[in-house]
Structure formats: structure tokens, C-alpha cells
Amino acid sequence: MTDATVPLGGHDFSPEARQRPGKADAPQGSGAELADDPVEVQVEHTETPFTGHVWNIRRDAFTYNDGTLVREYVDHPGAVAILALDDDDRMLLIKQYRHPVRLRDWEIPAGLLDVAGEDPLNAAQRELAEEADLTASRWDVLTDFSTSPGGSDEAIRIYLARDLAPTAEAFARGEEEADIEVRWAPLDDVVDAVLARAVQNPSLVIGALAAHASRARGWATLAAGDSPWPRRSRPIGG
């Protein structure tokens, strides 16, 4: 019989234990103490063994910890995604086919930063119009993330778009976007679907959870739509 006062594995996760100070405790506070550290390494050699229709595969040899490492990764232009929220706290979802995973998955509007020199906010506004026939008069940065830091340099910025209105004309869509399905779903319901593992698109998952948390804080975590984006993906080949 296991002693009820000694959790399995020997770890005490009780509220009292979490409040006890210790040498290895993480700093307490708003989370501002936690931040990724940018690192510049000496790239000794780089090449592109595969050039694709949308992105490439890059191979870098670089110096790290007094040694030379070789890593291959997806050389990606980066992307923007849009969490469009209406006055009833419903978010816009679109469903479309994604061939690598063989799914028609629920997503939020998104698009590549593949137009040379295009500002990311302008790209987000364009994508919202093209994929959902919507405009928004209020734009904020919700969150930024890297999709797969160990294998891709893709960075995505998620915008929160509010004060929505339809575009003057519907956008003509083709290929995978030709049969897009559109749905408005309460933000709370989307979070429930995320936690139930029923929807797994990363921009939708991260966007919904970030919006849910930010709303609980009175949207105090948002940044201006034109805020700098220092970790944006490099241009392909850059």
C-alpha cells in the first residue's frame, strides 16, 4: 500500500509544496524573467541541397562549443496567422485540406511571407481578405512562435483582428482553398476542443490558448499591430 502522504515517484506536487522555497525554484512573477536567448554562431559553410516550390532545405556547418556541427533544416520565409474575433467572442475558423498530414483540419487564416518586402501586418490584412472575405479595423499582435526550432527556421506571428467587416467583393479561391469551410465558434468552445485534442493545427492551438489567457487579463498582454518582430524568419537564402 502506498502512503497517501508520499506521492508516487517521490515528488510532492501539493499546493503547499509548490509554495515552499528551494534552490532550484523558478523565479516567481509575471513571467518576464523567462526569455529565449538569441545566439550568433560562426557559420563556416552553408549550402542548399534541395530547392522546393515553397521552401528549401538548408545545410549549415557552424562552430558551437568549440566544435563544428552540421545541421539541416527547412529554410522557410515565415508566415502570419490571424485570430479574427467578433463582438460575441466568436473566432473565425476555416477548414481546408493539408496534404502532408492527410487532413482537412480546422485552422485560422494564415499565409506565407513570400512577397518580397511586404510588411507582416499588411500580409495579415491581405490573408484575412483572401481567405475569409473580411477586413478588420483593429489589429494587435497576439503572440509569436517558432513552429519547429530543431528542424525549421519558420517563425509565425499571430495577430488578433477585431472590429470586423465584410470585403466589398468575395475573393476567388483555388487549389486547396477552393473548398474552404468557414465556421464561427465561441472562443471557449475552441479552447475546449484544443484541450480535448480534437483540433491540432499549431496556429489555431496557440492562438486560441493565447487569446483565452489574454482576455482573462483584460487584453493587457497585446502589442501594437506594427510592433517590431526581431525573430522573424530570414528571407530564404539569407
C-alpha positions in Angstrom: 0.0 0.0 0.0 1.2 3.5 -0.9 1.4 6.0 1.9 -1.1 8.7 0.9 1.3 11.4 2.1 4.1 10.3 -0.2 3.1 10.8 -3.9 4.2 8.2 -6.4 7.7 8.8 -7.8 8.7 10.7 -4.6 7.6 14.1 -5.9 5.3 16.4 -3.9 3.0 18.4 -6.2 0.7 19.7 -3.4 0.0 23.4 -3.3 1.9 23.7 -0.1 5.0 22.1 -1.7 4.8 24.5 -4.6 4.9 27.4 -2.3 7.9 26.2 -0.4 11.1 28.0 -1.5 14.0 26.0 -2.8 17.3 26.5 -4.6 16.0 25.2 -7.9 12.7 27.1 -7.8 12.0 29.2 -10.9 11.6 32.9 -10.4 8.1 34.0 -9.4 6.3 36.9 -11.1 4.7 37.8 -14.4 6.9 35.6 -16.5 9.1 38.5 -17.7 12.1 36.7 -16.2 11.7 33.9 -18.8 13.1 34.7 -22.2 14.8 32.9 -25.0 18.4 34.0 -25.6 19.4 35.0 -29.2 22.8 33.4 -30.2 25.1 34.3 -33.1 27.3 31.5 -34.2 30.0 31.4 -36.8 28.6 29.6 -39.9 31.6 28.1 -41.7 29.7 26.8 -44.7 26.2 26.7 -46.0 24.5 25.1 -49.0 21.1 24.3 -50.3 20.9 20.6 -51.2 17.2 20.8 -52.1 15.2 23.7 -53.6 11.5 23.3 -53.4 8.3 25.0 -54.7 7.7 26.9 -51.5 10.7 26.4 -49.2 14.2 24.9 -49.4 16.4 22.6 -47.3 19.5 24.3 -45.9 22.7 22.6 -44.6 24.9 24.7 -42.3 28.3 23.8 -40.8 28.8 26.1 -37.8 31.0 26.4 -34.7 29.4 25.7 -31.3 31.0 24.7 -28.0 34.5 24.6 -29.6 33.4 22.1 -32.2 31.9 22.1 -35.7 28.3 20.9 -36.1 26.3 20.2 -39.3 22.6 20.7 -39.2 19.9 20.5 -42.0 16.7 22.4 -41.7 13.8 23.9 -43.6 14.7 27.3 -45.0 11.3 29.0 -44.6 10.0 32.5 -45.4 7.9 32.7 -42.3 4.2 33.3 -42.0 1.4 35.3 -40.4 -1.8 34.0 -38.9 -5.0 35.8 -37.9 -7.3 35.1 -35.0 -10.4 37.1 -36.0 -12.7 37.7 -33.1 -16.2 39.1 -33.5 -18.2 41.1 -31.0 -19.7 37.9 -29.4 -16.2 36.5 -28.7 -16.5 34.0 -31.6 -13.4 33.2 -33.5 -13.3 32.5 -37.2 -12.2 29.0 -38.2 -11.5 27.7 -41.7 -11.2 24.0 -42.7 -9.0 23.0 -45.6 -7.0 20.1 -46.9 -3.4 19.7 -45.8 -1.6 17.0 -47.8 1.4 16.2 -45.5 -1.0 15.1 -42.7 -3.9 13.9 -45.0 -6.4 16.0 -43.0 -9.0 18.7 -43.6 -8.1 20.4 -40.4 -9.6 23.4 -38.6 -7.3 26.4 -38.8 -7.2 30.2 -38.6 -6.5 32.3 -41.7 -2.8 32.3 -42.4 -0.3 32.8 -45.2 3.4 32.8 -46.1 5.6 35.9 -46.0 6.6 35.2 -49.6 6.1 38.6 -51.1 9.4 40.5 -51.2 9.4 43.5 -48.9 5.8 43.0 -47.7 5.2 44.2 -44.1 3.8 41.4 -42.0 0.8 43.4 -40.8 -0.1 44.1 -44.4 0.3 40.4 -45.2 -2.0 39.5 -42.4 -4.6 42.0 -43.7 -4.3 40.6 -47.2 -4.6 37.0 -46.0 -7.8 37.8 -43.9 -9.4 39.3 -47.0 -8.3 36.5 -49.3 -9.2 33.5 -47.1 -12.3 34.9 -45.2 -13.5 37.9 -47.2 -13.1 40.1 -44.1 -11.4 43.3 -43.1 -10.6 44.5 -39.6 -10.1 48.0 -38.2 -8.4 46.9 -35.1 -5.2 44.9 -35.2 -2.9 43.7 -32.3 -0.1 41.3 -32.0 -1.3 38.3 -30.0 1.8 36.1 -29.9 4.8 34.9 -31.9 6.2 31.4 -32.1 8.6 29.1 -33.9 7.0 26.1 -35.4 9.8 23.6 -35.1 13.0 25.1 -33.8 15.0 21.9 -34.2 14.2 21.4 -37.9 12.9 24.7 -39.4 13.6 28.4 -39.1 9.9 29.2 -39.6 8.5 31.9 -37.4 4.8 32.8 -37.2 3.2 36.0 -35.8 -0.4 35.7 -34.8 -2.5 38.8 -35.0 -5.7 39.5 -33.2 -8.2 41.1 -35.6 -11.3 42.8 -34.3 -14.0 45.2 -35.5 -14.6 43.1 -38.5 -16.5 43.9 -41.7 -17.0 42.0 -45.0 -14.9 42.9 -48.0 -16.6 44.6 -50.9 -16.1 41.5 -53.1 -15.5 37.8 -52.5 -12.1 36.5 -53.3 -11.7 33.8 -56.0 -10.0 30.8 -54.4 -8.4 27.8 -56.0 -6.4 24.6 -55.2 -6.7 23.6 -51.5 -8.6 26.8 -50.8 -11.3 26.1 -53.3 -13.4 24.2 -50.8 -12.7 26.1 -47.6 -15.3 25.6 -44.9 -15.9 28.6 -42.7 -17.3 28.5 -39.1 -17.7 30.9 -36.3 -17.1 29.3 -32.9 -17.1 30.7 -29.4 -13.5 31.1 -28.1 -14.3 29.0 -25.0 -15.5 26.1 -27.3 -12.4 26.3 -29.3 -10.2 26.0 -26.2 -12.3 23.0 -25.1 -11.6 21.4 -28.5 -7.9 22.1 -28.1 -7.8 20.5 -24.6 -9.8 17.5 -25.9 -7.1 17.1 -28.6 -9.8 17.3 -31.3 -8.0 20.1 -33.2 -4.3 20.3 -33.5 -3.3 22.9 -36.0 -0.5 24.8 -34.2 -1.6 28.4 -35.1 -5.1 27.6 -34.0 -4.0 25.9 -30.8 -1.5 28.6 -29.8 -3.7 31.4 -30.9 -6.8 30.2 -29.1 -4.9 29.5 -25.8 -3.1 32.8 -26.0 -6.4 34.7 -26.7 -8.2 32.9 -23.9 -5.4 33.8 -21.4 -5.0 37.4 -22.7 -8.8 38.0 -22.5 -8.7 36.9 -18.8 -6.1 39.6 -18.3 -8.2 42.3 -20.0 -6.1 42.0 -23.2 -3.2 43.7 -21.3 -0.7 41.3 -23.0 -1.4 42.5 -26.5 1.1 44.6 -28.5 0.6 47.1 -31.2 0.0 45.6 -34.7 3.1 47.3 -36.1 5.4 46.2 -33.2 8.9 45.1 -34.3 9.4 41.4 -34.9 13.1 40.7 -34.2 12.8 36.9 -34.6 11.0 36.9 -37.9 12.3 34.3 -40.3 15.2 35.4 -42.6 14.4 35.7 -46.3 15.0 32.4 -48.0 18.7 32.1 -48.7 19.6 34.9 -46.3 
